[in-house]
Amino acid sequence: MIYEVAEITVKPGEEASFEDGVARAAPLFLRAKGCHGLNLQRVVEDPSVYRLVVQWETVEYHTVDFRDSDDFQEWRRLVGSFFANPPVVTHTAVTASYQVS
């Protein structure tokens, strides 16, 4: 499993509208080939900063299939106007996981 982590800084005062846009866009991701889910995280210390974490089977399902789709264009239409600057996107893979039992 690959995790796309998009750090998104939202224009001040646009947080609620951005969150609504992400909720409306979620089905676009969920129907994408290779997508297994997503969550939106808000940074506690800086409430204008979010992390959108999307689970993909492979990096290519994100970077090729989804980014070249009409659904990606719709995602950007729904939320792009709220961005203070372009998102910073990285891809991660879990190498270890520890939990309290």
ABEGO torsion letter per residue (X at the ends): XBBBBBBBBBBBGAAAAAAAAAAAAAAAAAABBGBAEBBBBBBAABAABBBBBBBBABAAAAAAAAAABAAAAAAAAAAAAABABBBBBBBBBBABBBBBX
